[in-house]
Amino acid sequence: MVLTGGGTSGHVTLNIALLPYLKKEGFTVHYIGSRGGMEKELILKEGIPYHEISAGKLRRYFDIKNFTDVFRVAAGFFQAYALLGRLRPSVVFSKGGYVSCPVVWAAWLRKIPAVIHESDITPGLTNKLSIPFARAVCYTFPETARYLPEGKGIRTGMPIRQSLLEGDRRTGRDICGFSDAKPVLMVIGGSLGSESINNAVRDILDRLLRDFNVCHICGKGNIKGELDNIKGYRQFEYVSEEQPHLYALADLVVSRAGATVLYELLALKKPNLLIPLPRTASRGDQILNAESFEKQGYSKVLPEEDMDGKSLADAIYDLWNNADRYTASMKKNTDGNGVQSVTDVIKKYTCDQPGMCANIR
């Protein structure tokens, strides 16, 4: 089979979560991704054959790059078409991101069944363009059903990597070098980092360090060298193997509101403060995700436009004072890990004879 998806870690980690289950079911897995995306490094670490295609960004707004990216998307389509003809997969599974659209289109043209996963409440542009060419759409939030074609949506929940549930708190403390018993505040700005969250946290760092140790995942290029030797504060550009242990260490989490991290926090029952990407920087999907989690009592939400040092500190301390209430709400959730449900959907839409679809062109 072929997996595809990329652009941010959220488009890749779900695919990685599925790998042990797919292999257990007997699938030989290949991955189609972009040349410059972070998905390449993450997938090669898993020992999966990786195939590169051209990827152009799909934008809802005017940009001169829209004209050149049309040719990149077209090139990616023809490359994907050729790859699928050579690999002859029995099924394609797409997690979204700009690189996935040409792969799903090419699969449809070759009459290879494609399954899509939509993590957010409302489908993004890439998935909107792919859904008509897919056999089924797995989704996570119950609110998503109304945005999907009738009969095509299947609620599976969010696949979570098993390793994230097996972290060790002591190992996390050693990774961070924290030497006292203060509670740990973990800050996640998304896989690409968040300048606004980074700056706001650092503005109130002195106050936070009175009561917390701070583990700050700040994104590529956002390390501040002058803060390296501050006791109780540890910076990371990005974490991979360390992530389960850092999650185990965290008592509170401040995060963006991408669907993947939300369901990781829910699975781990971590009290969290969400600062979703504003509509000025996104299509508003994180705002809807955060509102859903806030309504269910899983999260506290601070809109970025309302965030400054004081409001951020007040929200963190309020979360800490009410952490038990948020944890109790999360414990009532019965969704579980979506890996088996998604795997079952993939199996359902797989050609009867792996690698030999009867109607493949």
C-alpha positions in Angstrom: 0.0 0.0 0.0 0.9 3.7 -0.3 0.8 6.3 2.5 0.9 10.0 1.7 0.8 13.3 3.6 3.1 16.0 4.6 3.9 19.6 5.2 3.6 19.5 9.0 4.3 16.8 11.6 0.5 16.4 12.1 0.2 15.1 8.6 2.9 12.5 9.2 2.6 11.3 12.8 -0.8 9.7 12.2 0.7 7.7 9.3 3.5 6.6 11.6 1.0 5.6 14.3 -0.6 3.2 11.7 2.6 1.5 10.6 2.8 -1.3 13.2 -0.8 -2.2 12.6 -0.5 -2.2 8.8 2.6 -4.4 9.0 0.7 -6.7 11.3 -2.0 -7.0 8.7 0.6 -8.0 6.1 0.9 -4.8 4.1 4.1 -3.8 2.4 4.2 0.0 2.9 5.6 2.7 0.6 5.4 6.4 1.2 4.9 9.2 -1.3 5.9 12.7 -0.1 7.5 15.9 -1.1 11.2 16.6 -1.8 11.6 19.4 0.8 9.0 18.5 3.5 9.7 17.3 7.0 7.9 14.1 6.2 11.0 12.7 4.4 13.2 12.7 7.5 10.4 11.3 9.8 9.5 8.4 7.4 13.1 7.4 6.6 13.6 6.9 10.3 10.9 4.3 10.2 12.7 2.3 7.5 9.9 2.8 4.9 10.7 3.3 1.2 10.2 7.0 0.4 9.3 8.3 -3.0 9.5 12.0 -3.8 7.2 14.0 -6.0 6.8 17.7 -6.8 4.4 19.6 -4.5 2.8 23.0 -4.9 1.0 24.9 -2.2 -2.8 25.3 -2.7 -3.9 28.8 -1.5 -7.3 30.4 -1.0 -5.8 33.9 -1.5 -4.0 35.7 -4.3 -0.3 35.1 -4.5 2.0 35.3 -7.5 3.3 31.8 -6.5 -0.1 30.4 -7.3 0.8 30.6 -11.0 4.1 28.7 -10.6 2.7 26.2 -8.1 0.1 25.1 -10.6 2.9 23.6 -12.6 4.4 21.9 -9.5 1.0 20.3 -8.7 0.7 19.1 -12.3 4.2 17.7 -12.3 3.4 16.0 -8.9 0.3 14.4 -10.5 2.2 12.9 -13.4 5.0 11.7 -11.1 2.4 10.1 -8.7 0.6 8.5 -11.7 3.9 6.9 -12.8 4.8 5.8 -9.3 1.4 4.2 -8.7 1.8 2.3 -12.0 5.1 1.0 -10.9 4.2 0.2 -7.3 0.8 -1.2 -8.1 -0.6 -0.7 -4.6 -3.9 -2.2 -3.5 -4.9 0.9 -1.6 -3.7 4.5 -1.0 -4.2 6.2 2.4 -3.9 10.0 2.6 -3.5 12.1 5.7 -3.6 15.4 3.8 -1.1 18.2 3.1 -0.3 19.7 -0.3 1.6 16.6 -1.5 -1.3 14.3 -1.0 -3.7 15.8 -3.5 -1.9 14.6 -6.7 -1.5 11.2 -5.2 -5.3 10.7 -4.5 -6.1 12.1 -8.0 -3.7 9.7 -9.6 -5.0 6.8 -7.6 -8.6 7.5 -8.8 -7.4 7.7 -12.4 -5.7 4.3 -12.0 -8.8 2.9 -10.2 -6.9 2.3 -7.0 -9.1 2.8 -3.9 -8.1 5.8 -1.8 -9.0 6.4 1.9 -8.6 9.9 3.5 -8.3 10.9 7.1 -9.6 14.3 8.2 -8.3 15.4 11.6 -9.9 18.8 12.0 -13.6 19.6 12.4 -13.9 21.1 8.9 -12.0 19.6 5.9 -9.0 21.6 4.7 -8.6 22.7 1.1 -6.4 19.7 0.1 -9.0 17.2 1.5 -11.9 19.1 -0.1 -10.2 18.6 -3.4 -9.4 15.0 -2.7 -12.7 13.8 -1.2 -14.6 13.4 -4.5 -11.9 11.0 -5.7 -11.8 8.9 -2.5 -13.8 5.8 -1.5 -14.0 6.8 2.2 -13.2 9.6 4.6 -12.2 8.7 8.2 -12.8 11.6 10.6 -12.1 12.5 14.2 -14.5 15.1 15.6 -18.2 14.2 15.7 -19.0 17.6 14.3 -17.2 16.7 11.0 -20.0 14.4 9.7 -22.1 17.4 8.5 -19.3 18.5 6.2 -18.8 15.2 4.4 -20.8 13.6 1.5 -23.5 11.3 2.7 -22.3 7.7 3.0 -18.6 8.5 2.6 -17.7 9.5 6.2 -16.6 7.0 8.8 -15.8 8.2 12.4 -12.7 6.4 13.5 -11.1 8.8 15.9 -7.5 9.8 15.9 -4.7 7.3 15.7 -2.2 7.8 18.4 1.3 6.4 18.4 1.6 3.7 21.0 5.0 5.0 22.0 3.5 8.3 23.2 1.6 6.3 25.9 4.7 4.6 27.2 6.9 7.6 28.2 8.9 7.6 31.4 8.7 10.7 33.6 12.2 10.1 35.1 13.7 9.9 31.6 12.0 13.1 30.7 13.4 14.9 33.7 16.9 13.6 32.8 16.5 14.9 29.2 15.5 18.3 30.5 18.1 18.4 33.3 15.5 19.5 35.9 16.9 18.9 39.4 14.0 19.8 41.6 10.4 18.6 42.2 8.6 21.7 40.7 5.7 20.8 38.4 6.6 20.9 34.7 5.0 23.3 32.2 5.4 22.1 28.6 5.0 24.6 25.8 4.4 23.4 22.2 4.1 26.0 19.4 3.4 23.4 16.6 6.0 21.6 14.5 7.0 24.9 12.8 7.0 26.9 16.0 5.1 30.0 17.0 6.8 33.3 17.4 3.9 34.9 19.3 3.7 32.0 21.9 7.5 31.8 22.2 7.8 35.6 22.9 4.9 35.6 25.4 6.3 32.7 27.3 9.8 34.2 27.4 8.4 37.6 28.5 7.0 35.9 31.7 9.7 33.3 32.2 11.0 34.8 35.4 7.5 34.6 36.9 6.8 31.1 35.6 10.1 29.7 36.9 9.2 30.6 40.5 6.6 27.8 40.4 7.3 25.6 37.4 10.1 24.0 35.4 9.5 24.9 31.7 10.0 22.5 28.8 9.7 24.7 25.7 9.4 23.2 22.2 9.9 26.4 20.2 10.4 25.3 16.5 13.2 25.3 14.1 15.5 28.4 14.3 13.8 29.7 17.5 16.3 28.7 20.1 17.6 31.6 22.1 21.2 30.9 23.1 21.2 33.5 25.9 18.5 31.4 27.7 20.4 28.1 27.6 21.8 28.2 31.1 18.7 29.3 33.0 17.9 26.8 35.7 14.6 25.1 35.2 14.2 26.1 31.5 15.0 23.8 28.6 14.5 24.7 24.9 14.1 22.3 22.0 13.6 23.1 18.3 11.7 19.9 17.7 11.4 16.5 19.5 10.8 13.0 18.2 12.2 10.1 20.2 12.1 12.3 23.3 8.5 13.3 23.0 6.9 10.4 24.9 9.2 11.1 27.9 8.6 14.8 27.8 4.8 14.2 27.7 5.1 11.9 30.7 7.0 14.6 32.5 4.5 17.4 31.8 2.0 18.4 34.4 0.5 21.2 32.3 0.7 21.9 28.5 0.4 25.1 26.6 -0.2 24.4 22.9 -1.5 25.3 19.5 -4.8 23.5 18.7 -3.9 21.2 15.8 -6.1 18.1 16.0 -3.2 15.7 16.4 -1.8 17.3 19.5 -5.2 17.8 20.9 -6.0 14.1 20.8 -2.5 13.2 22.1 -3.2 15.4 25.1 -6.6 13.8 25.5 -5.2 10.3 25.4 -2.6 11.3 28.0 -5.1 13.2 30.2 -2.9 16.3 30.3 -4.5 19.6 31.5 -3.9 22.0 28.7 -4.2 25.7 27.6 -4.9 26.1 23.9 -3.8 29.1 21.9 -5.3 28.4 18.4 -3.9 29.9 15.2 -6.0 33.1 14.5 -8.1 33.4 11.4 -5.6 35.9 10.1 -3.0 33.1 9.8 -5.3 30.1 9.0 -8.7 29.0 7.8 -9.9 28.9 11.4 -9.7 25.2 11.9 -7.7 25.4 15.1 -10.3 27.8 16.5 -13.1 25.3 15.9 -11.0 22.4 17.3 -10.3 24.4 20.5 -13.9 25.5 20.9 -15.0 21.8 20.7 -12.4 20.7 23.4 -13.4 23.7 25.6 -17.1 22.9 25.3 -16.4 19.3 26.4 -14.3 20.5 29.4 -11.0 19.1 28.1 -9.2 22.4 27.6 -8.9 26.0 28.6 -8.7 28.4 25.6 -6.9 31.7 25.2 -7.3 33.4 21.8 -4.0 34.7 20.4 -5.5 38.2 19.9 -6.2 38.4 23.6 -2.7 37.1 24.6 -0.1 39.1 26.3 2.3 38.3 29.1 -0.3 39.0 31.9 -3.2 37.1 30.2 -1.0 34.2 29.5 0.3 34.0 33.0 -3.2 34.3 34.4 -4.5 31.5 32.2 -1.6 29.2 33.1 -2.1 29.7 36.8 -5.9 29.3 36.4 -5.3 26.0 34.6 -3.0 24.8 37.3 -5.5 25.7 40.1 -8.3 23.8 38.2 -6.2 21.0 36.7 -8.1 18.2 38.5 -11.4 19.4 36.9 -9.9 19.2 33.3 -8.4 15.8 34.0 -11.7 14.4 35.3 -13.5 15.6 32.2 -10.9 13.9 29.9 -11.2 10.7 31.9 -14.9 10.5 30.9 -13.9 10.4 27.2 -14.4 7.0 25.6 -13.1 7.5 22.1 -9.9 5.6 22.6 -7.1 5.2 20.1 -8.2 5.3 16.5 -5.4 3.1 15.0 -7.4 -0.1 14.8 -10.5 1.7 13.5 -8.6 3.4 10.7 -6.7 0.1 9.9 -10.1 -1.7 9.6 -11.3 1.0 7.1 -8.1 0.6 5.0 -8.6 -3.2 4.9 -12.2 -2.8 3.9 -11.3 -0.7 0.8 -8.2 -2.7 -0.1 -8.3 -4.6 -3.4 -8.9 -8.3 -2.9 -5.5 -9.3 -4.3 -2.8 -7.1 -2.8 -0.7 -5.6 -5.7 -3.0 -7.0 -8.3 -6.2 -4.9 -8.4 -8.3 -6.4 -11.1 -9.3 -3.1 -12.6 -6.0 -1.2 -12.3 -5.0 0.6 -15.5 
